[in-house]
Amino acid sequence: MRDQAHNFGAVNAIAPAVLSDDPASVTIDRSGFDAVTFVLQIGAGGISFTGSNRIDFLVEHSDDATNWEAADASNILGVSPVVAGNVLSLRSAHPDASVTRVGYVDGRKGDRRYIRLRADFNGTHGTGTPIAAIAILGKPRILPAA
């Protein structure tokens, strides 16, 4: 039997915390891996989300980890983006914890090496919302994956 533990990498994309403002973005280096899946965990909403008091989750990619652009719908798997790069938008009550998987593929010739999942808080968030995300790096070019 082959184990799974050595067939992927995992990196914190959003460190687990109760958040009421944008956390620092984590740059993920895809070097050596041909697939990325974000696993986003969101606890019960700290506020009643609305169109103006919301949290947007954005997937962005870059060639140099300096100049970022939103991933478009052709890059995103598993969810229908709200707009370019925006893979989830909390705009209504979120009373229960949830898990959302978001896949990423680079559709252009020559892979973009860097990727990130960014939580963008809009409006007023007097009470925080528990959030965490892990980037699962799959299809390693060399096994076992570090």
Solvent accessible surface area in square Angstrom, and as a share of the most:
residue,aa,sasa,rsa
1,M,245,1.09
2,R,177,0.65
3,D,66,0.34
4,Q,136,0.60
5,A,71,0.55
6,H,94,0.42
7,N,40,0.20
8,F,66,0.28
9,G,8,0.07
10,A,63,0.49
11,V,56,0.32
12,N,75,0.39
13,A,1,0.01
14,I,6,0.03
15,A,60,0.46
16,P,95,0.59
17,A,45,0.35
18,V,104,0.60
19,L,27,0.13
20,S,53,0.34
21,D,98,0.51
22,D,68,0.35
23,P,33,0.21
24,A,95,0.73
25,S,44,0.29
26,V,50,0.29
27,T,61,0.36
28,I,3,0.01
29,D,59,0.30
30,R,10,0.04
31,S,61,0.40
32,G,25,0.24
33,F,27,0.11
34,D,67,0.35
35,A,28,0.21
36,V,3,0.02
37,T,44,0.26
38,F,0,0.00
39,V,33,0.19
40,L,1,0.00
41,Q,91,0.40
42,I,3,0.01
43,G,12,0.12
44,A,50,0.38
45,G,24,0.23
46,G,23,0.22
47,I,39,0.20
48,S,89,0.57
49,F,7,0.03
50,T,60,0.35
51,G,42,0.40
52,S,78,0.50
53,N,45,0.23
54,R,52,0.19
55,I,0,0.00
56,D,7,0.04
57,F,0,0.00
58,L,25,0.12
59,V,0,0.00
60,E,17,0.08
61,H,4,0.02
62,S,2,0.01
63,D,86,0.45
64,D,71,0.37
65,A,36,0.28
66,T,105,0.61
67,N,107,0.55
68,W,54,0.19
69,E,92,0.41
70,A,47,0.37
71,A,0,0.00
72,D,70,0.36
73,A,67,0.52
74,S,82,0.53
75,N,9,0.05
76,I,11,0.06
77,L,94,0.47
78,G,78,0.75
79,V,40,0.23
80,S,100,0.65
81,P,31,0.20
82,V,76,0.44
83,V,96,0.55
84,A,63,0.49
85,G,0,0.00
86,N,5,0.03
87,V,5,0.03
88,L,43,0.21
89,S,20,0.13
90,L,13,0.06
91,R,103,0.38
92,S,75,0.48
93,A,80,0.62
94,H,31,0.14
95,P,100,0.63
96,D,104,0.54
97,A,82,0.63
98,S,40,0.26
99,V,96,0.55
100,T,28,0.16
101,R,175,0.64
102,V,1,0.00
103,G,12,0.11
104,Y,5,0.02
105,V,62,0.36
106,D,23,0.12
107,G,65,0.62
108,R,99,0.36
109,K,201,0.85
110,G,49,0.47
111,D,73,0.38
112,R,33,0.12
113,R,113,0.41
114,Y,38,0.15
115,I,0,0.00
116,R,41,0.15
117,L,2,0.01
118,R,63,0.23
119,A,1,0.01
120,D,34,0.17
121,F,22,0.09
122,N,37,0.19
123,G,60,0.58
124,T,101,0.59
125,H,16,0.07
126,G,74,0.71
127,T,80,0.47
128,G,15,0.15
129,T,1,0.00
130,P,54,0.34
131,I,4,0.02
132,A,14,0.11
133,A,1,0.01
134,I,70,0.36
135,A,0,0.00
136,I,58,0.30
137,L,8,0.04
138,G,14,0.14
139,K,143,0.61
140,P,27,0.17
141,R,138,0.50
142,I,141,0.72
143,L,88,0.44
144,P,93,0.59
145,A,12,0.09
146,A,134,1.04
